[in-house]
Amino acid sequence: MDLSNLKPAKGSVKNQGKRVGRGQGSGKGGTATRGHKGAKSRSGYSKKLGFEGGQMPLQRRVPKFGFTNINRVEYQGVNLDTLQQLVDEDKIKDTVDFETLVSLGKAGKNDLVKILGRGELKTKLTVTAHKFTATAKAAIEAAGGEAVTL
C-alpha cells in the first residue's frame, strides 16, 4: 500500500449527489435541471393541497349538502353484554357508575353514557348512567338490578 492507492474505508463515504445550480462548468448550471419557466422552475414553489393546475378543484366542484344540528347530544353507548363481560372478568361487583366506566376505559370523562340493550345480563347490578334504552332498563330490572338515571 502507498499513497497512490489510498481510498476511504468501505461504507464511510456517502454519495454526495449532484450539485446543481453551481455554474456552467459543472454541467448542471443554467436551469439547474428544472426545465424552462413555469412554477416548478422557481424557488419557493410548493404544490398546494388539492391544486389541479388552475382547473376548478374537486372539493370546490362537488356541492355542499346536508345539515348539522348544533344542539345534538352525543352519547357513548355501553351494551349489556359489555357489562356482563366486565362482571365475568371480576372488574365490577354489584354497582356500575360513571366513574367505574371511565376508569375501565369504556367512556371518556367528558362523555355522556347511554346503556344499550345488546346481549343479556345474568347478574344483579345497580347501574348508574345518563340514559337507558327501554330494552336495557327492562333487562337490568329483570335480572333483579336497578337502573339509576343521572
N, C-alpha and C positions, 0 to 999 in steps of 0.2 A: 504494500500500500504506500502511495506517495501523494503529493499534492495534486497530481494530475487526475487521480480517480477518486477524490473525496466526494461523498454525497451524503445528504442527511439520512438519519435513521428512518427505517420504513414506518410510514404512518405518522411521522412527526410534522410533515409539511402538507397542508391542505391546499387544494387547487384554489388559487385566488380568484378565478373568474375573470371575464373580460372587462377591461377598464374602458368604458365608453365615454364619449364626450371629452377626450383629453387631447384634442388636436388632430390635424390631418395626418401627421406622421404615424399615428398609431393604427391607422386603417379603420378606426371606429369613431372618427370625428364627424364634422358636418351635422347630419341629422341624428347622430348617435343611435342608430338602429331603430329609430321611431317612425321612419317613413316620412312623408311630406304633409305638412299642415294638418289641420283638424284638431279636435280637443285632446285626443290621445297623445299628440306630439308635444303638448305644452306641459310646463311644470305646474304642479298643484292639481292636476286632473285626478278626480276620483268619480267613478260612476255612481250616480245617485241611486238609491234603492228603488226599484220599480221603474227606472228610466228606460224608455223604449225608443231612444233616438229622436225624440220630438213628437212621435206618434202619441195620440192620447192614451195614457197608461190604463191597463186593465182595471185597476182599482178605481179609476175615475169613469171608465166606460160602463161598469156594472152599477145599476141603480141601487140606492139605499132603500130598504124596506123594513117594515115591522115596527114594533113599539116596545119600549122598555118601561115597565111600571116602576116608578121611583119609590113607591110605597110597599113594594113586595117584601114579604118577610120570609127569609130562608131558614129552614130548619135542618139540623143534622139528624138524619134518620138512624135509629138503632133498632134492629129487629129482635124479636123474641128469641130466635134461635141463637143469636149472639149472646144474649143474657144467659140462656141455658148453657152455652159453651163455657162462659165465664164461671158459672156455678160448678160445672163438671171439672174445671181446672182448679177449683178451690181459690179463685181470685176474689169471689164475693160470697158472703154467707147468706144473710137474710134480708139485707137492705141494699138498695141501689139508689144513690142520689147523684146529682150533677157532678159533685166533686170527685166521686168514685170514677165516673165515666171519663172525666178529664184526666185523672191520674193514670187510668188504664189506656189512654190514648184513643178512646172511641169518640171523643168530641174535643173541640178546642175550647179554651177558657172563655172566648167571646161568642161561642155558638149558642143557639137555642136548640134544645134537644127534643125530638119527637119520637115516641116509641111506636114502632110499626109492627104489624101483625104476622109477619112471615115466620114460619116454624111453629113449634109448640113448646110450652113451658110446663115442666113437670114439678117444679119446686115452688114452694110458698115464698113469695118475695114481696117486700114493700118497695115499690118503685116510685121515685120522685122525679118528675120531668116537666118540661114546659107544656107539652101536648101529648095526647094519646089518640091513636085511631080507635074507632069503635071496636074492631076485632081484637086489638091488643088489650084494651081495657077489659073486655069480656074474658079473654084468655087468662089474664092475670088474676081476675076475681074467681074464675072457675078453678084455678089452681090453689085457691084459698088465700091469695095475696091481696094487696091493696095498691091502687093506683092513685098517687097523690099529685095533683097538678100544682106547679109552682105559681 
